[in-house]
Amino acid sequence: MASTPPHCSITATTKPYQNHQYPQNHFKNHRNHHHNNNRNQPHPQKFSLSKPPPSSSNATKHTTAAASAASASSARAPISQTPAPFPSLAPDFSGRRSTRFVSKMHLGRPKTTVNTRHTSVAEEVLQLALFNGQTSLENVLVSFESKLCGSDDYTFLLRELGNRGEHEKAIKCFQFAVRRERRKNEQGKLASAMISILGRLGKVELAMGIFETALREGYGNTVYAFSALISAYGRSGYYDEAIKVFDSMKNYGLKPNSVTYNAVIDACGKGGVEFKRVVEIFDEMLNGGVQPDRITFNSLLAVCSRGGLWEAAMNLFSEMVNRGIDRDIFTYNTLLDAVCKGGQMDLAFDIMEEMPANVLPNVVTYSTMIDGYAKAGRFNDALNLFNEMKFLGIGLDRVSYNTLLSIYAKLGRFEEALDICREMEGSGIRKDVVTYNALLGGYGKQGKYDEVRRLFDEMKAQRVSPNLLTYSTVIDVYSKGGLYEEAMDVFREFKRAGLKADVVLYSALIDALCKNGLVESAVSLLDEMTKEGIRPNVVTYNSIIDAFGRSTTSECLSDTGQISDLQTKTSSLVIERGIEADATDGEDNRIIKIFGQLAAEKGGQAKKSCGVKQEILCILEVFQKMHELEIKPNVVTFSAILNACSRCDSFEDASMLLEELRLFDNQVYGVAHGLLMGYRENVWIQAQSLFDEVKSMDSSTASAFYNALTDMLWHFGQKRGAQLVVLEGKRRQVWENVWSNSCLDLHLMSSGAARAMVHAWLLNIRSIVFEGHELPKLLSILTGWGKHSKVVGDGALKRAVEALLTGMGAPFQLAKCNLGRFISNGQVVAAWLRESGTLKLLVLHDDRTHLENTRFQEIPNLQTIPL
């Protein structure tokens, strides 16, 4: 649950790698080994910018691969045209969440020199102003008044005082200069400069005061004063106010210029305004005859970056090329961030590979790529880029170190993570809250609770204040590990710190309740969460959807709002301890009670089950609520729903659920429903589009998707369909680390998907045999030791695979040293595969074919859960 902060600036102004020739072919050494064979082609949105003027010859000579990819696929249409909704699964459908915004991607950009016409007298006054206090500043200005050369000298003083954080002295100097200067246009220049300086310092209210005074006294009615105020609001995230100031210009008869438009677009980007609204402003700019420049496009790219709108970003980049606008390091870094957030890592690699022809990648470039690879689950590629940074002598900053440390922590490679910590501290960068959050999350996922406890104590001893994410991570770790009293202690500390629970903390608690089968309590907490004004997200709802259908572990929904007497008595001691220790409000008491309830469940209380049809209607109710709140379901939602289908008692129940969900998303659930009904010929083309989208997601997410879809099809007798889905996943290299010619690893597969995969794997090695190649000497099928079973080595998956192999007469047997591993000699398996009847055993057939597409009526008189 580690988070990555905004980029922090680094002190070095010259990068070591800028002193030698950049090895342009060095990137090729770190390509993913299947990159060229299975590249994701971009599908830009159905819009482009307005037709630009003819581009210069220099711009057309070198059109990069990234730009040509976008321009080749975009039609000339107004930018305000709404993009086509299909396909548009990623990044929302991928379930990828990013808390990282690249706010300083301009690192390494050459600083523009400000043309200044100030005199040496102004520099002397500046030194005296810095040396003397505010009370003496007036005397200094009066004594030098006759020598100071107009607004140029005063503007210099304002800017330099502002750069040193002396905003009060700057205001005093501004007020003196305005009184001295009688020309309105010169007063207006001073006002614009003062507003801009205060905006950079985050003093928005003071900037607004200067603006209102200037407007009232008749020298603030200028485009530059309005633009400066818009920029000031934008820098502080007040995008609503920035847009209001922008709209009010028309009332004063002012026409916005490029500076104005750049300021308002930048404000929209910083404030998270929807891209559609920003496009409207950009269209207005073009229609007004104002030509965009590099700053305009960089600001538009930043808007795309926030939302992972990689297709729109590619089109913008292409438009820059067509207009002959130079691209700087900020342009490339922002484009890369948008493409990485969109999950298009192969495309991002291509863009980075071609950068040295225009601008050299810097530490932010590499940090963005490494973070993107990490979020896509491509950790080896991320580590390779880190090694490349070291090779090129690019110094790591705090973000780079934390990203790298987070990767090692997620991989469970804690020695290397700690080495990174030591290296980071050796370079003068102390561990911060992000560092600790990464380590806490990594150790927690590995079940190393003592280390979590030690690190949590260490960070407080080092005076690193835990933030909301820290507490959410630790509470989540303890809750998932069954350490509910420890979780309650951390929650009480969290409240004493004066923090308020957010969606992450609530989602962690809801997930813990759902994992323990307490769905009713989870829904109750969800209701409380919304009453507190906290908006649930897709993660929150996914936990609840996944919990429905677990008939052996779910509370009966008809008992909503009640806790059994046994449960209350068992948990009363824990609950009373928590409430007495901290007299808090009703919300906190409710959470304390939840921890007590979880502690009681840990004692082994039996849980009640309820009807499957009831659960189906509850899933539909949850989905409806997500739709109302405009929360987009992702691939995790889809997998949870397919898993619920697999747990349905009847084909009709599963079909009804998918049929109803088609009303919300026919692309995704239409494919699942069509495959379930046996209509492969009709939906397979549409399924291919869905598979294309899933392939762009990280490997674990894609694997979970294929697993859930295959398991559902197998469960309801569509075994040929299940086998085809597995083979499609194999063709798209979804299971790179679990499928080889010598070994099939089924550890993370569900029962139906695992059996379909065994058939597909045996078919694959049969083709190797018939191509005249030898099989490896030892073949293995791994099923795990059945960690959830009461008897070690007696898991349900192992039993299902063993029955399948026995039924086919496949010559595999359990390994003596590993109860979850089936092995066989390669030559023996090859001989079996050559037998005439083997192929018939391996090629699966559907138990159900071309059923009538009956729409099942909604089941009446069933109580649904209130959401």
LINJOLIN-V509448 format. One record per pair of residues at least 6 apart in sequence whose C-alpha atoms are under 8 Angstrom apart, sorted by the first residue. I is the first residue (numbers start at 1). J is the second residue. D is the distance in whole Angstrom. If there is no record, write none. Layout:
BEGIN
I,J,D
I,J,D
END
This chain:
BEGIN
1,437,7
1,438,7
1,441,5
1,469,8
1,473,6
2,406,7
2,434,7
2,437,5
2,438,4
2,439,8
2,441,6
2,469,8
3,98,8
3,99,6
3,100,7
3,434,6
3,437,7
3,438,7
3,469,8
4,99,7
4,100,5
4,399,7
4,402,7
4,403,7
4,434,6
5,99,7
5,100,6
5,101,7
5,399,7
5,434,7
6,100,6
6,101,5
6,102,6
6,103,6
6,104,8
6,399,8
7,101,8
7,102,6
7,103,6
7,104,6
7,105,8
7,364,7
7,398,8
7,399,6
8,104,7
8,397,7
8,398,7
8,399,7
9,104,7
9,107,7
9,397,8
10,397,6
13,108,7
14,108,8
15,108,8
15,362,8
15,393,8
15,394,6
15,395,8
16,392,8
16,393,6
16,394,6
16,395,8
17,392,5
17,393,6
17,394,6
18,360,8
22,356,7
22,360,8
24,353,7
24,354,8
24,356,7
25,353,8
27,353,6
30,381,7
30,384,6
30,385,7
31,381,7
32,381,7
35,346,7
38,732,7
39,346,7
40,344,7
40,346,7
40,347,8
40,692,8
40,696,7
41,347,8
42,69,7
42,70,8
42,311,7
42,347,8
43,73,7
43,311,7
44,70,6
44,73,6
44,74,7
44,311,4
44,312,7
44,314,7
44,315,7
45,74,7
45,83,5
45,84,7
45,311,6
45,312,6
46,74,7
46,75,7
46,81,8
46,82,7
46,83,5
46,84,6
47,74,6
47,75,6
47,76,7
47,77,6
47,78,7
47,79,6
47,80,8
47,81,6
47,82,7
47,83,6
48,74,6
48,75,6
48,76,6
48,77,6
48,78,6
48,79,5
48,315,6
48,316,8
49,76,7
49,77,7
49,78,6
49,79,5
49,315,8
49,316,7
49,319,7
50,76,7
50,77,6
50,78,5
50,79,6
50,283,8
50,286,8
51,76,7
51,77,8
52,319,8
52,322,7
52,323,6
53,323,7
54,322,7
54,323,7
55,321,8
55,322,5
55,323,5
55,324,5
56,323,7
56,324,6
58,324,7
59,321,6
59,322,7
59,323,8
59,324,5
59,325,8
60,321,7
60,322,7
60,324,8
63,321,7
64,354,7
65,350,7
65,351,7
65,354,8
66,314,7
66,317,8
66,318,8
66,347,8
66,350,7
66,351,6
67,314,7
67,315,8
67,317,6
67,318,4
67,321,7
68,318,7
69,314,8
70,311,8
70,314,5
70,315,5
70,317,8
70,318,6
71,315,6
71,318,5
71,319,8
74,315,7
78,283,8
79,279,6
79,280,8
79,283,7
80,276,7
80,279,6
80,280,6
80,283,7
87,689,7
87,693,8
89,634,8
89,693,6
90,342,6
90,343,7
90,693,7
90,696,8
90,697,8
91,308,7
91,341,7
91,342,5
91,343,7
92,632,7
92,633,7
92,634,6
93,632,7
93,633,6
93,634,4
93,635,5
93,636,8
94,634,6
94,635,5
94,636,8
94,694,7
94,697,6
94,698,8
94,701,7
95,634,5
95,635,6
95,636,7
96,375,7
98,341,7
101,305,8
101,306,7
102,334,7
102,337,7
102,368,8
105,329,7
105,330,5
105,333,6
105,334,7
105,364,6
105,365,8
106,329,6
106,330,5
107,329,8
107,330,8
107,362,7
107,364,7
108,329,7
108,362,7
109,328,7
109,329,6
109,330,7
116,152,7
116,156,8
117,152,6
117,153,7
118,149,7
118,152,5
118,153,5
118,156,6
119,148,8
119,149,7
119,153,6
121,147,7
121,148,6
122,148,6
122,153,5
122,154,7
122,156,7
122,157,7
123,157,8
125,140,7
125,141,7
125,144,7
125,157,8
126,157,6
126,160,8
126,161,8
128,140,7
129,137,6
129,140,7
129,169,8
130,161,8
134,168,8
134,169,6
134,172,8
137,169,8
137,172,8
137,173,8
138,172,8
138,173,8
138,176,8
141,173,8
141,176,8
148,154,8
150,181,8
151,177,8
151,181,8
151,186,6
151,187,8
151,189,8
151,190,7
154,173,8
154,174,7
154,177,7
154,190,8
155,190,6
155,193,7
157,170,7
157,173,8
158,170,5
158,171,8
158,173,7
158,174,7
158,193,7
158,194,7
158,197,8
159,170,8
159,193,8
159,194,8
159,197,7
161,167,7
161,169,7
161,170,6
162,170,6
162,197,6
162,198,7
162,201,8
165,201,7
167,198,7
167,201,8
170,194,8
171,194,7
174,190,7
174,191,8
174,194,7
177,190,8
178,187,6
178,190,7
181,187,6
184,218,7
184,219,5
185,219,7
187,219,6
188,214,7
188,219,5
188,220,5
188,221,8
188,222,7
188,225,7
189,224,8
189,225,8
191,210,7
191,211,7
191,214,7
191,220,7
191,225,7
192,220,8
192,224,6
192,225,4
192,226,8
192,228,6
193,228,8
194,207,7
194,210,8
195,207,5
195,208,8
195,210,7
195,211,7
195,225,7
195,228,6
195,229,6
195,232,7
196,207,8
196,228,5
196,229,7
196,231,7
196,232,6
198,204,7
198,206,7
198,207,6
198,232,7
199,207,6
199,228,8
199,229,7
199,231,7
199,232,4
199,233,7
199,235,7
199,236,8
200,232,7
200,235,7
202,232,7
202,235,7
202,236,6
204,232,6
204,233,6
204,236,7
207,229,7
207,232,7
208,229,7
211,220,6
211,225,7
211,229,7
212,220,8
213,220,8
214,220,4
214,221,8
215,221,6
220,226,8
221,252,7
222,254,7
223,249,8
223,254,6
223,255,7
223,256,6
223,257,7
223,260,7
224,259,8
224,260,8
226,245,7
226,246,7
226,249,7
226,260,8
227,246,8
227,259,7
227,260,5
227,263,6
228,260,8
228,263,8
229,242,7
229,245,8
230,241,8
230,242,5
230,243,7
230,245,6
230,246,7
230,260,8
230,263,6
230,264,6
230,267,7
231,242,7
231,263,5
231,264,7
231,266,8
231,267,7
233,239,6
233,241,7
233,242,5
233,267,7
234,242,6
234,263,7
234,264,7
234,266,7
234,267,4
234,268,7
234,270,7
234,271,7
235,267,7
235,270,7
237,267,7
237,270,6
237,271,5
238,267,8
238,271,7
239,264,8
239,267,5
239,268,6
239,270,8
239,271,5
239,273,8
242,264,6
242,267,7
243,264,7
246,260,8
246,264,7
249,255,7
249,256,8
257,290,6
258,285,8
258,290,6
258,291,7
258,292,7
258,293,8
258,296,8
261,281,8
261,282,8
261,285,7
261,296,8
262,295,7
262,296,5
262,299,7
265,278,6
265,281,7
265,282,8
265,296,7
265,299,6
265,300,7
266,299,5
266,300,7
266,302,8
268,278,7
268,303,7
269,299,7
269,300,7
269,302,6
269,303,4
269,306,8
270,303,8
272,303,7
272,306,7
273,303,8
275,303,7
275,304,7
278,300,8
285,291,7
285,292,8
286,292,8
293,325,7
294,320,8
294,325,6
294,326,7
294,327,7
297,316,7
297,317,8
297,320,7
297,331,8
298,330,7
298,331,6
298,334,7
300,316,8
301,313,6
301,316,7
301,331,7
301,334,6
301,335,6
301,338,8
302,334,6
302,335,8
302,338,8
304,310,7
304,312,7
304,313,6
304,338,6
305,313,8
305,334,6
305,335,7
305,337,6
305,338,4
305,339,8
305,341,7
306,338,7
307,338,7
307,341,8
308,337,8
308,338,5
308,339,7
308,340,7
308,341,5
308,342,5
309,338,6
309,339,7
309,341,8
309,342,6
310,335,8
310,338,5
310,339,5
310,340,8
310,341,8
310,342,6
310,344,8
311,339,8
313,335,6
313,338,7
313,339,8
314,335,7
317,335,8
320,326,7
320,327,8
327,358,8
328,358,8
328,359,7
329,359,6
329,360,7
329,361,7
332,351,8
332,355,8
333,364,7
333,365,6
333,368,7
336,348,6
336,351,7
336,352,8
336,365,8
336,368,7
336,369,7
337,368,6
337,369,8
337,372,8
339,345,7
339,347,7
339,348,6
340,348,6
340,368,8
340,369,7
340,372,5
340,373,8
341,372,7
343,372,7
343,376,7
343,696,6
343,697,6
343,698,8
344,696,6
345,369,8
345,372,7
345,373,7
345,376,8
348,369,8
349,369,8
352,361,7
352,365,8
355,361,7
362,394,7
363,389,8
363,394,6
363,395,7
363,396,6
363,397,7
363,400,8
366,385,7
366,386,8
366,389,7
366,400,8
367,399,7
367,400,5
367,403,7
369,382,7
369,385,8
370,381,8
370,382,5
370,383,7
370,385,7
370,386,7
370,403,7
370,404,8
371,382,7
371,403,6
373,379,6
373,381,6
373,382,5
374,382,6
374,407,6
375,698,7
376,697,6
376,698,4
376,699,7
377,698,5
377,699,6
377,700,7
378,698,7
378,699,8
379,407,7
383,404,8
386,404,8
389,395,7
398,424,8
398,429,7
401,420,7
401,421,8
401,424,7
402,434,7
402,435,6
402,438,8
404,417,8
404,420,8
405,417,5
405,418,8
405,420,6
405,421,7
405,435,7
405,438,7
405,439,8
406,417,8
406,435,8
406,438,5
406,439,7
406,442,8
408,414,6
408,416,7
408,417,5
409,417,6
409,438,7
409,439,6
409,441,8
409,442,5
409,443,7
410,441,8
410,442,5
410,445,8
411,442,8
412,442,7
412,443,7
412,446,7
421,431,7
424,430,7
424,431,8
425,431,7
432,464,6
433,459,8
433,464,6
433,465,7
433,466,6
433,467,7
433,470,8
436,455,7
436,456,8
436,459,7
436,470,8
437,469,7
437,470,6
437,473,7
439,455,8
440,452,5
440,455,7
440,456,8
440,470,8
440,473,7
440,474,7
441,473,6
441,474,8
441,477,7
443,449,7
443,451,7
443,452,6
444,452,6
444,474,8
444,477,5
444,478,8
445,477,7
447,481,7
449,478,8
452,474,8
459,465,7
459,466,8
460,466,7
468,499,7
468,501,8
468,502,8
468,505,8
469,504,7
469,505,8
471,490,7
471,491,7
471,494,6
471,505,8
472,504,6
472,505,5
472,508,7
473,505,8
474,487,7
474,490,8
475,487,5
475,488,8
475,490,7
475,491,7
475,505,8
475,508,8
476,487,8
476,505,8
476,508,5
476,509,7
476,512,7
478,484,6
478,486,7
478,487,5
479,487,6
479,509,8
479,512,6
480,512,6
482,599,8
482,602,7
484,595,6
484,596,7
484,598,7
484,599,6
485,574,7
485,595,7
485,596,8
485,599,7
487,595,8
488,578,7
488,592,7
488,595,6
492,582,7
502,534,7
503,534,6
503,535,7
503,536,6
503,537,7
503,540,8
506,525,8
506,526,8
506,529,7
506,540,8
507,536,8
507,539,7
507,540,5
509,522,8
510,522,5
510,523,8
510,525,7
510,526,7
510,540,7
510,543,7
510,544,8
511,522,8
511,540,7
511,543,5
511,544,7
513,519,6
513,521,7
513,522,6
513,598,7
514,522,6
514,543,6
514,544,6
514,547,5
515,547,7
516,553,7
516,598,7
516,601,7
517,547,7
517,550,8
517,553,5
517,554,4
517,555,6
517,607,7
518,553,8
518,554,6
518,555,6
519,544,7
519,547,7
519,548,8
519,554,6
519,555,6
520,555,6
520,556,8
520,557,6
520,560,6
520,561,7
521,561,8
521,594,8
522,544,7
523,544,8
523,867,7
524,561,8
526,536,8
526,867,8
527,867,7
528,587,8
529,535,7
529,536,8
530,536,7
537,631,7
538,626,8
538,631,6
538,632,7
538,633,6
538,634,7
538,637,8
541,622,7
541,626,8
542,636,7
542,637,5
542,640,7
545,619,6
545,622,7
545,637,7
545,640,6
545,641,7
546,637,8
546,640,5
546,641,7
546,643,8
546,644,7
547,554,7
548,554,7
548,615,6
548,616,8
548,618,8
548,619,7
548,644,7
549,612,6
549,615,6
549,616,8
549,644,5
549,647,6
549,648,7
550,644,8
550,647,7
551,609,5
551,610,6
551,611,8
551,612,7
552,607,7
552,608,7
552,609,6
553,607,6
553,608,7
553,609,7
554,607,7
554,608,6
554,609,5
554,610,7
555,607,6
555,608,5
555,609,6
555,610,7
556,608,6
556,609,5
556,610,5
557,610,7
557,864,8
557,865,7
558,863,7
567,597,7
567,600,6
567,601,8
567,605,7
568,597,7
570,600,6
571,596,5
571,597,6
571,599,6
571,600,5
572,596,7
573,596,8
574,596,5
574,599,8
575,592,6
575,593,5
575,595,8
575,596,5
578,592,6
579,589,6
579,592,7
612,648,6
612,649,7
613,653,7
613,859,8
614,862,6
614,863,7
614,864,7
616,653,8
616,657,6
617,864,6
618,864,6
618,865,6
619,641,8
620,657,7
620,660,8
620,661,7
621,864,7
621,865,7
621,867,8
622,867,7
625,867,7
626,632,7
626,633,8
627,664,8
635,701,7
635,705,7
636,701,7
636,704,8
636,705,8
638,705,8
639,704,7
639,705,6
639,708,5
639,709,7
640,708,8
642,708,6
642,709,6
642,712,6
643,708,6
643,711,8
643,712,7
645,653,8
645,654,5
645,657,8
645,712,6
646,654,8
646,711,7
646,712,5
646,715,6
646,716,8
648,654,6
651,716,6
652,856,7
655,673,7
655,676,7
655,677,8
656,855,7
656,856,6
656,857,8
658,669,6
658,670,8
658,672,7
658,673,6
659,669,8
659,670,8
659,673,6
659,855,7
661,669,6
662,668,8
662,669,5
662,670,6
667,686,7
667,690,8
668,690,7
670,683,8
671,683,6
671,684,8
671,686,7
671,687,6
672,709,7
674,680,7
674,682,8
674,683,6
675,683,7
675,713,7
675,718,8
675,721,7
676,712,8
676,713,6
676,716,8
676,718,7
677,848,8
677,849,7
677,850,6
677,851,6
677,853,7
678,718,7
678,721,8
678,848,7
678,849,5
678,850,5
678,851,7
679,850,6
680,721,8
694,702,6
694,705,8
695,702,6
695,732,7
695,734,7
699,734,6
699,735,8
702,734,7
703,734,6
703,735,7
706,725,7
706,726,7
706,729,7
707,749,6
707,750,7
707,753,6
708,750,8
708,753,7
709,722,8
709,725,8
710,721,8
710,722,5
710,723,8
710,725,6
710,726,7
710,752,7
710,753,5
710,756,7
711,722,7
711,750,7
711,751,7
711,752,4
711,753,4
711,754,8
712,752,7
713,719,6
713,721,7
713,722,5
714,721,8
714,722,6
714,752,5
714,753,7
714,756,7
715,752,6
716,848,8
717,846,6
717,847,5
717,848,6
718,845,7
718,846,5
718,847,6
718,848,6
718,849,8
719,756,7
719,844,6
719,845,6
719,846,5
719,847,7
720,843,8
720,844,5
720,845,5
720,846,5
721,846,7
722,753,7
722,756,6
723,756,5
723,757,7
723,759,7
723,760,6
723,844,7
726,753,8
726,756,7
726,757,6
726,760,7
727,760,6
729,735,7
738,744,6
738,745,5
738,746,7
739,745,6
739,761,8
741,765,6
741,775,8
741,776,7
741,779,8
742,775,8
742,776,6
742,778,7
742,779,5
742,780,6
743,779,6
743,780,5
743,781,6
743,782,8
744,758,8
744,761,7
744,780,6
744,781,5
744,782,6
745,781,6
745,782,5
745,783,7
746,754,6
746,781,7
746,782,6
746,783,5
746,784,7
747,782,7
747,783,5
747,784,5
750,797,7
751,796,7
751,797,5
751,800,7
751,801,8
754,797,8
754,801,7
755,800,8
755,801,6
755,804,7
759,842,5
759,843,7
759,844,8
760,842,8
762,842,7
763,839,8
763,842,6
763,843,8
765,775,8
766,830,7
766,833,6
766,834,8
768,774,7
768,775,7
769,775,7
769,830,6
769,833,8
769,834,8
770,834,8
774,826,8
774,827,8
775,826,5
775,827,7
775,830,7
776,826,5
777,825,6
777,826,5
777,827,7
778,823,7
778,824,6
778,825,5
778,826,5
779,823,6
779,824,5
779,825,6
779,826,6
780,821,7
780,822,6
780,823,4
780,824,7
781,821,6
781,822,5
781,823,6
782,820,6
782,821,5
782,822,6
783,797,6
783,798,5
783,801,8
783,820,5
783,821,6
784,793,7
784,795,8
784,798,7
784,819,8
784,820,5
784,821,7
785,792,6
785,793,4
785,794,7
785,795,6
785,798,8
785,819,6
785,820,5
786,792,6
786,793,5
786,794,6
786,795,4
786,796,7
786,797,7
786,798,7
786,820,8
787,793,8
787,795,7
788,795,7
789,795,5
789,796,8
793,819,5
793,820,6
798,820,6
805,811,8
805,812,7
808,841,7
810,829,8
810,832,7
811,824,6
811,828,7
811,829,6
811,832,8
812,822,6
812,823,5
812,824,5
813,822,5
813,823,6
813,824,7
814,820,7
814,821,6
814,822,4
814,823,6
815,821,6
815,822,6
815,823,6
832,838,7
833,839,7
END
